Amino acid sequence: MADAALPKILIVEDTPSMAELYAAFLDRSGYEIRFAETGRAALAAIRADLPAVVLLDIHLPDISGLDPAPAS
């Protein structure tokens, strides 16, 4: 179970090896790590539980990490 006091980081990355690399570094630093593999999954995760930081891949399979969020 995650500690409620830990800052949450959402890693948005569609390449599993890269997501694991980022998570390995950040997990040692005491952050609660969450993952999303697509832009739409990231938007849903952000709306459900706002993270402190989003580490965002700009080349995602469904929407670009550079585009504004689509209207909900």
MMTF fields as JSON, N, C-alpha, C and O atoms, coordinates in Angstrom:
{
  "mmtfVersion": "1.0.0",
  "mmtfProducer": "UNKNOWN",
  "numBonds": 287,
  "numAtoms": 288,
  "numGroups": 72,
  "numChains": 1,
  "numModels": 1,
  "chainsPerModel": [1],
  "groupsPerChain": [72],
  "chainIdList": ["A"],
  "bondAtomList": [4, 2, 8, 6, 12, 10, 16, 14, 20, 18, 24, 22, 28, 26, 32, 30, 36, 34, 40, 38, 44, 42, 48, 46, 52, 50, 56, 54, 60, 58, 64, 62, 68, 66, 72, 70, 76, 74, 80, 78, 84, 82, 88, 86, 92, 90, 96, 94, 100, 98, 104, 102, 108, 106, 112, 110, 116, 114, 120, 118, 124, 122, 128, 126, 132, 130, 136, 134, 140, 138, 144, 142, 148, 146, 152, 150, 156, 154, 160, 158, 164, 162, 168, 166, 172, 170, 176, 174, 180, 178, 184, 182, 188, 186, 192, 190, 196, 194, 200, 198, 204, 202, 208, 206, 212, 210, 216, 214, 220, 218, 224, 222, 228, 226, 232, 230, 236, 234, 240, 238, 244, 242, 248, 246, 252, 250, 256, 254, 260, 258, 264, 262, 268, 266, 272, 270, 276, 274, 280, 278, 284, 282],
  "bondOrderList": [1, 1, 1, 1, 1, 1, 1, 1, 1, 1, 1, 1, 1, 1, 1, 1, 1, 1, 1, 1, 1, 1, 1, 1, 1, 1, 1, 1, 1, 1, 1, 1, 1, 1, 1, 1, 1, 1, 1, 1, 1, 1, 1, 1, 1, 1, 1, 1, 1, 1, 1, 1, 1, 1, 1, 1, 1, 1, 1, 1, 1, 1, 1, 1, 1, 1, 1, 1, 1, 1, 1],
  "groupList": [{"groupName": "MET", "atomNameList": ["N", "CA", "C", "O"], "elementList": ["N", "C", "C", "O"], "formalChargeList": [0, 0, 0, 0], "bondAtomList": [1, 0, 2, 1, 3, 2], "bondOrderList": [1, 1, 2], "singleLetterCode": "M", "chemCompType": "L-PEPTIDE LINKING"}, {"groupName": "ALA", "atomNameList": ["N", "CA", "C", "O"], "elementList": ["N", "C", "C", "O"], "formalChargeList": [0, 0, 0, 0], "bondAtomList": [1, 0, 2, 1, 3, 2], "bondOrderList": [1, 1, 2], "singleLetterCode": "A", "chemCompType": "L-PEPTIDE LINKING"}, {"groupName": "ASP", "atomNameList": ["N", "CA", "C", "O"], "elementList": ["N", "C", "C", "O"], "formalChargeList": [0, 0, 0, 0], "bondAtomList": [1, 0, 2, 1, 3, 2], "bondOrderList": [1, 1, 2], "singleLetterCode": "D", "chemCompType": "L-PEPTIDE LINKING"}, {"groupName": "LEU", "atomNameList": ["N", "CA", "C", "O"], "elementList": ["N", "C", "C", "O"], "formalChargeList": [0, 0, 0, 0], "bondAtomList": [1, 0, 2, 1, 3, 2], "bondOrderList": [1, 1, 2], "singleLetterCode": "L", "chemCompType": "L-PEPTIDE LINKING"}, {"groupName": "PRO", "atomNameList": ["N", "CA", "C", "O"], "elementList": ["N", "C", "C", "O"], "formalChargeList": [0, 0, 0, 0], "bondAtomList": [1, 0, 2, 1, 3, 2], "bondOrderList": [1, 1, 2], "singleLetterCode": "P", "chemCompType": "L-PEPTIDE LINKING"}, {"groupName": "LYS", "atomNameList": ["N", "CA", "C", "O"], "elementList": ["N", "C", "C", "O"], "formalChargeList": [0, 0, 0, 0], "bondAtomList": [1, 0, 2, 1, 3, 2], "bondOrderList": [1, 1, 2], "singleLetterCode": "K", "chemCompType": "L-PEPTIDE LINKING"}, {"groupName": "ILE", "atomNameList": ["N", "CA", "C", "O"], "elementList": ["N", "C", "C", "O"], "formalChargeList": [0, 0, 0, 0], "bondAtomList": [1, 0, 2, 1, 3, 2], "bondOrderList": [1, 1, 2], "singleLetterCode": "I", "chemCompType": "L-PEPTIDE LINKING"}, {"groupName": "VAL", "atomNameList": ["N", "CA", "C", "O"], "elementList": ["N", "C", "C", "O"], "formalChargeList": [0, 0, 0, 0], "bondAtomList": [1, 0, 2, 1, 3, 2], "bondOrderList": [1, 1, 2], "singleLetterCode": "V", "chemCompType": "L-PEPTIDE LINKING"}, {"groupName": "GLU", "atomNameList": ["N", "CA", "C", "O"], "elementList": ["N", "C", "C", "O"], "formalChargeList": [0, 0, 0, 0], "bondAtomList": [1, 0, 2, 1, 3, 2], "bondOrderList": [1, 1, 2], "singleLetterCode": "E", "chemCompType": "L-PEPTIDE LINKING"}, {"groupName": "THR", "atomNameList": ["N", "CA", "C", "O"], "elementList": ["N", "C", "C", "O"], "formalChargeList": [0, 0, 0, 0], "bondAtomList": [1, 0, 2, 1, 3, 2], "bondOrderList": [1, 1, 2], "singleLetterCode": "T", "chemCompType": "L-PEPTIDE LINKING"}, {"groupName": "SER", "atomNameList": ["N", "CA", "C", "O"], "elementList": ["N", "C", "C", "O"], "formalChargeList": [0, 0, 0, 0], "bondAtomList": [1, 0, 2, 1, 3, 2], "bondOrderList": [1, 1, 2], "singleLetterCode": "S", "chemCompType": "L-PEPTIDE LINKING"}, {"groupName": "TYR", "atomNameList": ["N", "CA", "C", "O"], "elementList": ["N", "C", "C", "O"], "formalChargeList": [0, 0, 0, 0], "bondAtomList": [1, 0, 2, 1, 3, 2], "bondOrderList": [1, 1, 2], "singleLetterCode": "Y", "chemCompType": "L-PEPTIDE LINKING"}, {"groupName": "PHE", "atomNameList": ["N", "CA", "C", "O"], "elementList": ["N", "C", "C", "O"], "formalChargeList": [0, 0, 0, 0], "bondAtomList": [1, 0, 2, 1, 3, 2], "bondOrderList": [1, 1, 2], "singleLetterCode": "F", "chemCompType": "L-PEPTIDE LINKING"}, {"groupName": "ARG", "atomNameList": ["N", "CA", "C", "O"], "elementList": ["N", "C", "C", "O"], "formalChargeList": [0, 0, 0, 0], "bondAtomList": [1, 0, 2, 1, 3, 2], "bondOrderList": [1, 1, 2], "singleLetterCode": "R", "chemCompType": "L-PEPTIDE LINKING"}, {"groupName": "GLY", "atomNameList": ["N", "CA", "C", "O"], "elementList": ["N", "C", "C", "O"], "formalChargeList": [0, 0, 0, 0], "bondAtomList": [1, 0, 2, 1, 3, 2], "bondOrderList": [1, 1, 2], "singleLetterCode": "G", "chemCompType": "PEPTIDE LINKING"}, {"groupName": "HIS", "atomNameList": ["N", "CA", "C", "O"], "elementList": ["N", "C", "C", "O"], "formalChargeList": [0, 0, 0, 0], "bondAtomList": [1, 0, 2, 1, 3, 2], "bondOrderList": [1, 1, 2], "singleLetterCode": "H", "chemCompType": "L-PEPTIDE LINKING"}],
  "groupTypeList": [0, 1, 2, 1, 1, 3, 4, 5, 6, 3, 6, 7, 8, 2, 9, 4, 10, 0, 1, 8, 3, 11, 1, 1, 12, 3, 2, 13, 10, 14, 11, 8, 6, 13, 12, 1, 8, 9, 14, 13, 1, 1, 3, 1, 1, 6, 13, 1, 2, 3, 4, 1, 7, 7, 3, 3, 2, 6, 15, 3, 4, 2, 6, 10, 14, 3, 2, 4, 1, 4, 1, 10],
  "groupIdList": [1, 2, 3, 4, 5, 6, 7, 8, 9, 10, 11, 12, 13, 14, 15, 16, 17, 18, 19, 20, 21, 22, 23, 24, 25, 26, 27, 28, 29, 30, 31, 32, 33, 34, 35, 36, 37, 38, 39, 40, 41, 42, 43, 44, 45, 46, 47, 48, 49, 50, 51, 52, 53, 54, 55, 56, 57, 58, 59, 60, 61, 62, 63, 64, 65, 66, 67, 68, 69, 70, 71, 72],
  "secStructList": [7, 7, 7, 6, 6, 1, 7, 3, 3, 3, 3, 3, 7, 1, 7, 2, 2, 2, 2, 2, 2, 2, 2, 2, 2, 2, 2, 2, 6, 6, 7, 3, 3, 3, 3, 3, 1, 1, 2, 2, 2, 2, 2, 2, 2, 2, 2, 2, 1, 7, 7, 1, 3, 3, 3, 3, 7, 1, 7, 7, 1, 1, 1, 7, 6, 6, 1, 7, 7, 7, 7, 7],
  "xCoordList": [0.84, 0.0, 0.884, 1.872, 0.553, 1.348, 1.096, -0.021, 2.153, 2.061, 1.405, 1.858, 0.347, -0.392, 0.476, 0.173, 1.547, 2.395, 3.415, 4.013, 3.621, 4.601, 4.078, 2.925, 4.92, 4.497, 4.316, 5.094, 3.279, 2.978, 3.6, 3.537, 4.198, 4.722, 4.051, 4.026, 3.512, 2.912, 3.922, 4.313, 4.34, 5.244, 4.383, 3.716, 4.413, 3.643, 4.649, 5.327, 4.733, 5.76, 5.243, 4.775, 5.324, 4.823, 5.899, 5.597, 7.126, 8.208, 8.483, 9.026, 8.11, 8.233, 9.633, 9.763, 10.681, 12.039, 12.376, 13.067, 11.896, 12.136, 11.345, 11.867, 10.09, 9.274, 9.919, 9.946, 10.439, 11.104, 12.371, 12.658, 13.124, 14.335, 14.005, 14.637, 13.024, 12.611, 12.119, 12.467, 11.318, 10.738, 11.82, 11.745, 12.817, 13.891, 14.613, 14.928, 14.874, 15.55, 14.639, 15.062, 13.402, 12.492, 12.018, 11.802, 11.855, 11.398, 12.406, 12.013, 13.675, 14.719, 14.671, 15.157, 14.097, 14.022, 12.799, 12.609, 11.975, 10.855, 9.555, 8.717, 9.38, 8.144, 7.196, 7.633, 5.915, 4.927, 4.814, 4.488, 5.082, 5.139, 3.863, 3.407, 3.305, 2.159, 2.551, 3.455, 1.859, 2.207, 0.991, -0.135, 1.243, 0.257, 1.043, 2.139, 0.47, 1.156, 0.633, 1.227, -0.475, -1.038, -1.414, -1.512, -1.616, -2.044, -3.421, -3.655, -4.316, -5.678, -5.671, -6.4, -4.853, -4.736, -4.128, -4.518, -3.181, -2.571, -3.591, -3.651, -4.383, -5.402, -6.399, -6.805, -6.789, -7.716, -7.071, -7.72, -5.803, -5.102, -4.957, -5.088, -4.69, -4.545, -5.874, -5.929, -6.939, -8.269, -8.7, -9.389, -8.299, -8.7, -7.937, -8.508, -6.654, -5.817, -4.614, -3.628, -4.697, -3.684, -2.304, -2.123, -1.325, 0.034, 0.768, 0.35, 1.851, 2.692, 3.485, 3.735, 3.878, 4.714, 4.266, 3.872, 4.333, 4.091, 5.349, 5.79, 5.924, 7.061, 6.472, 6.004, 6.494, 5.701, 6.541, 7.361, 6.325, 6.882, 6.09, 4.861, 6.77, 6.026, 5.594, 4.8, 6.101, 5.733, 4.904, 5.428, 3.635, 2.725, 1.91, 1.76, 1.381, 0.673, -0.668, -1.128, -1.304, -2.637, -2.677, -3.292, -2.05, -1.994, -0.584, 0.135, -0.192, 1.142, 1.23, 0.282, 2.373, 2.611, 2.765, 2.83, 2.823, 2.944, 1.6, 1.488, 0.592, -0.726, -1.467, -1.277, -2.31, -3.157, -4.098, -4.458, -4.476, -5.406, -6.734, -7.257, -7.279, -8.599, -9.672, -9.537, -10.715, -11.828, -12.449, -12.563, -12.854, -13.424, -14.889, -15.507],
  "yCoordList": [-1.179, 0.0, 1.24, 1.29, 2.216, 3.427, 4.367, 4.478, 5.03, 6.027, 7.283, 7.811, 7.766, 8.93, 10.183, 11.13, 10.214, 11.399, 11.474, 12.528, 10.385, 10.395, 11.167, 10.994, 12.024, 12.709, 11.694, 10.751, 11.907, 10.994, 11.519, 12.71, 10.605, 10.92, 9.987, 8.771, 10.563, 9.785, 9.723, 10.752, 8.511, 8.303, 7.906, 6.871, 8.741, 8.478, 8.099, 8.954, 6.805, 6.277, 4.987, 4.097, 4.882, 3.692, 2.638, 1.571, 2.901, 1.923, 1.382, 2.095, 0.124, -0.413, -0.305, -0.008, -0.538, -0.465, 0.952, 1.12, 1.955, 3.337, 3.66, 4.295, 3.223, 3.45, 2.803, 3.395, 1.587, 0.891, 1.611, 1.673, 2.149, 2.895, 4.139, 4.389, 4.915, 6.103, 5.721, 6.365, 4.682, 4.256, 3.785, 4.079, 3.067, 2.575, 3.728, 3.656, 4.783, 5.953, 6.685, 7.013, 6.945, 7.739, 6.984, 7.592, 5.674, 4.872, 4.932, 4.96, 4.952, 5.054, 6.404, 6.542, 7.38, 8.726, 8.915, 9.991, 7.895, 7.957, 8.493, 9.01, 8.379, 8.828, 7.653, 6.512, 7.937, 6.94, 7.039, 8.097, 5.946, 5.936, 5.325, 4.27, 6.01, 5.495, 5.521, 6.254, 4.71, 4.588, 4.755, 4.437, 5.26, 5.284, 5.084, 5.622, 4.303, 4.026, 4.848, 4.846, 5.553, 6.383, 7.749, 7.936, 8.676, 10.006, 9.988, 10.662, 9.225, 9.154, 8.51, 8.95, 7.475, 6.853, 7.838, 7.866, 8.64, 9.645, 10.697, 11.074, 11.163, 12.16, 11.608, 12.312, 10.356, 9.731, 9.615, 9.876, 9.226, 9.094, 10.443, 10.534, 11.477, 12.828, 13.318, 13.918, 13.064, 13.486, 12.715, 13.264, 11.447, 10.615, 10.964, 10.948, 11.277, 11.539, 12.363, 11.812, 13.66, 14.59, 14.301, 14.366, 13.98, 13.745, 15.071, 16.12, 15.005, 16.188, 16.511, 17.675, 15.452, 15.607, 14.601, 13.48, 15.022, 14.112, 14.095, 15.132, 12.91, 12.708, 12.195, 11.059, 13.038, 12.797, 12.553, 13.385, 11.4, 11.085, 11.913, 11.955, 12.559, 13.38, 12.595, 13.095, 11.372, 10.531, 9.35, 8.255, 9.58, 8.548, 7.985, 8.647, 6.768, 6.14, 6.785, 6.648, 7.484, 8.017, 9.533, 10.038, 10.257, 11.715, 12.17, 11.489, 13.293, 13.817, 14.428, 15.046, 14.246, 14.87, 16.382, 17.069, 16.901, 18.347, 19.04, 20.257, 18.267, 18.848, 19.202, 18.557, 20.219, 20.512, 19.332, 18.586, 19.186, 18.105, 18.292, 19.404, 17.196, 17.323, 17.63, 17.269, 18.282, 18.598, 17.307, 16.334, 17.303, 16.063, 15.969, 14.985],
  "zCoordList": [0.0, 0.0, 0.0, 0.732, -0.788, -0.92, 0.254, 0.761, 0.664, 1.733, 1.169, 0.154, 1.81, 1.316, 1.309, 0.582, 2.102, 2.174, 1.042, 0.824, 0.326, -0.752, -1.951, -2.345, -2.538, -3.76, -4.889, -5.026, -5.689, -6.801, -8.09, -8.394, -8.833, -10.155, -11.146, -10.955, -12.197, -13.277, -14.418, -14.97, -14.765, -15.892, -17.091, -17.082, -18.109, -19.338, -20.412, -20.981, -20.679, -21.571, -22.198, -21.489, -23.53, -24.216, -24.45, -24.985, -24.071, -24.166, -22.765, -21.921, -22.512, -21.15, -20.552, -19.364, -21.335, -20.789, -20.312, -19.307, -21.019, -20.591, -19.321, -18.404, -19.273, -18.081, -16.863, -15.784, -17.031, -15.931, -15.491, -14.295, -16.423, -16.097, -15.273, -14.247, -15.717, -14.971, -13.58, -12.59, -13.515, -12.241, -11.278, -10.085, -11.763, -10.904, -10.226, -9.038, -10.972, -10.401, -9.424, -8.316, -9.816, -8.991, -7.756, -6.707, -7.863, -6.729, -5.588, -4.422, -5.899, -4.869, -4.167, -3.044, -4.814, -4.247, -3.359, -2.791, -3.231, -2.305, -2.886, -2.148, -4.176, -4.804, -5.021, -5.172, -5.036, -5.445, -6.963, -7.5, -7.64, -9.099, -9.666, -9.226, -10.646, -11.406, -12.881, -13.282, -13.684, -15.102, -16.001, -15.619, -17.2, -18.283, -19.575, -19.736, -20.497, -21.76, -22.924, -24.002, -22.719, -23.794, -23.23, -22.017, -24.12, -23.699, -23.054, -22.051, -23.628, -23.063, -21.67, -20.781, -21.482, -20.154, -19.162, -17.995, -19.617, -18.749, -18.32, -17.15, -19.267, -18.929, -17.916, -16.991, -18.09, -17.144, -15.76, -14.748, -15.718, -14.439, -13.74, -12.519, -14.51, -13.939, -13.396, -12.322, -14.131, -13.661, -12.413, -11.553, -12.311, -11.173, -9.898, -8.807, -10.032, -8.856, -9.308, -9.798, -9.145, -9.65, -9.059, -7.843, -9.923, -9.426, -9.191, -9.681, -8.447, -8.232, -9.496, -9.808, -10.219, -11.415, -12.466, -12.145, -13.732, -14.855, -15.704, -16.198, -15.871, -16.761, -18.067, -18.139, -19.102, -20.302, -21.542, -21.931, -22.155, -23.467, -24.489, -24.425, -25.413, -26.379, -27.611, -28.408, -27.785, -28.931, -28.429, -28.222, -28.241, -27.753, -28.909, -29.936, -28.759, -29.879, -30.235, -31.369, -29.292, -29.598, -29.742, -30.68, -28.855, -28.96, -28.631, -27.9, -29.155, -28.916, -27.524, -27.04, -26.896, -25.611, -25.706, -24.686, -26.933, -27.135, -27.379, -27.229, -27.752, -28.044, -26.774, -25.743, -26.834, -25.666, -25.396, -26.307, -24.162, -23.792, -24.518, -24.59, -25.055, -25.704, -24.671, -23.502, -25.093, -24.177, -23.682, -24.427, -22.406, -21.858, -22.061, -21.654]
}
